[in-house]
Amino acid sequence: MSTTTARREPVTTVLTWQVRPGREQRFEEWTQGITRCARQFPGNEGVSWLTPEDGHRYHAVLRWSDQHRLAAWLESEERAHWHRQIEHIATEVSSERQSTTGMETWFSLPGTTVQAPPRWKMVLTTFLGAYPITLLVQWLVTPHTTGWPLPLRAAVFPLVMLPVLTYLVMPRLSRLLRLWLYPRDGR
């Protein structure tokens, strides 16, 4: 897995924290503050915390618009300030970075064992994202390709649809529907 990217692609980082026994409540309070801070930082596209079922390891999944903005956050004084607050409560034990093209993060959290949403939720979410784009392509593009050979006409649809879904629609839609896709109570 590469920790650098040549192009400005979204990057996801999973940080693992080992929390000292009995300090979980304080750590969870801390996660709320650092999450608010990170979400206000330029380029942040979301922060999710995965709480342990047993044990004392917590995982933070951070999504950034590109490697440079992630690096700016990781090296920022704001982050350092938050880390100093928990020096005797928890230790960051590992981090994993993954450059993504967008498609694989529609419904998964790289580097984690979080279960994907039920397939019916993924289908419905994809439909909600794809349907408006399909209407727009049919309305705006298809009338201009009626004289083209079938293979070219057929190629236009995925050439428009897939990049729009991958880079614009699905990341935003997944973020918007995250509480429904990944309910905390397991529903």
N, C-alpha and C positions, 0 to 999 in steps of 0.2 A: 504494500500500500504506500503510495507516494504522499509525502507531506508537503510537496510543492506542486504548483500547477502553472503551466506556461500561459494558459488563457485564463480569463476571468470567469471561472465556473463556480457555482455554489459549492460550499464545503461544509461538511458536517463533522463535528468533533464530539466524541463521547469521553467525558471525564469521570473517573471512578474515585469515590471518596470512601475512606475507612473512618467510621465514626466511633469514638470511644464509647464503651457501654455506659448507659445512663445519661448520655449527652445528646440523645436523638432529638428531643424536643427543642433544645437550643439550636441544633444544626438545622432543623426544619424551619425554624424562624429565620435563621440566617439565609437559607435558600430563597425565601421570599424577597428579601432585600436585594441580594445579588442578582436575582432574576429581573427585578424591576430595573436595576441599573443596567444590566446587559441589554435589555430590550430597548433602552433609550439610546444605546450606542450605535453610531452609523454602521449600516450594513447588516445589522442583526435581523434575522428572518424567523426567529423563534427559539425558545428555550423550553425544554421539557425535563422534568425530574422523574426518575423511576425509583420508587421507594422499595426497600427490601421486604420480602415476605417474611424472611427470618434473617438473622445476622445483622451486620452493621455496615454493609456496603450500599452506598447510594450512587446512582449514575445520573449525570447531567448530559442531555443531548442538546448541543448548541448548533444552530444552523446559521450560516453567514453567506452573504452575497458573493464573497470571493475570499481567497487566501489572504490578501493584503489587509482586508478589514478584520478578519479573524486575528491575524498577527497583531494588529493595532490593539485589539481588545486584550489579548493575552499579555501584552507588554504594557498595558495602561496603568496609570497610577490609581484609577478607580478600582480596577480589579485587585491590585496589590493592597489597597486599603481594606477591601472586603476580606481578603485572605488573612490579613493580620488579625482580624477580629476572631478567627477560629483556630489560631495556632495550637491551642491546647485542647481543642474539641475534636478536630478531624484532620486527616492527612489526605492529600490528593495522591493516590497510589498509581494511577495510570491514566493515559490519554491515548485516544486513537482518532486519527483524522482520515477522512475519506472525501476525495473530490468526487462530485457527482454531476451527472448530466441532467438530473431532474426526474427522469422517469422512475428510477429505482427508489426514490424517496416519496413517491406519491403516497404509499401506504406502509412504509417500513422505516424503522429507525436503525441505521447501520451500526454494527458492532454491538447490538444488544439482543437479548432474548425475548423482547417484548413481542407478544403475539399480534399478528396482523389482525385488523378488523375482520368480522365475518364477511364472507364473499358477497353476500347480498348487499351489505353496506358499501363495499368497494364498487359493485356494479351500479348501484344507485348514485353514488357520488360521481363516478365516471360519466354516467348518463347526464347528470346535472351539468357537468362541465362540457361534455361533447355536443349536446343537443343545440345550445345556442350557436356554437361555432358551425355546426352542420347547416343550420338555417342561414347563417350569414354566407357561407360558401355557396350554397345552392342559390341564394338570391343575388349575390354580387359577382361570383366567378363563373358559375355554370353557363349562364346565358352567353358569355363571351367565348366559350369553348365548344359550341355545338357543332362546328365544322371540323373539329379535330378528330383524328383517328381514336378509336376506343382506348387503346393502351395509354395514350397521352392524356385523354380526358380523365381516365381512371387514376392516373398518377397525380393529377392536380390536387385531388381531395386529401390524400395522406401527406403530400408535401406541405399543404397549408395546415391541416388539422394537427398533425403530430408535434411540430415545434410550438404551435400556439398552446396546445394542451400541456406540453412538457415544461415550458419555461414561464408561461403566464397564468394559465387557468388553474391547473391542478395544484401547484404549490399553494396558491392563495385559497383555493377551495378546501384543500385538506386542512390548512391552518384554521380557516373559518369554522369547519365542522369537526375540529379535533376533539371537542368534548363529547360529541356524539359518536365519532369513530373509535375513540379510546376512553370510554367512561371509566372513572376511578373505581366504581363499585362492581365492575365486571359484567354489566348488563350488555 
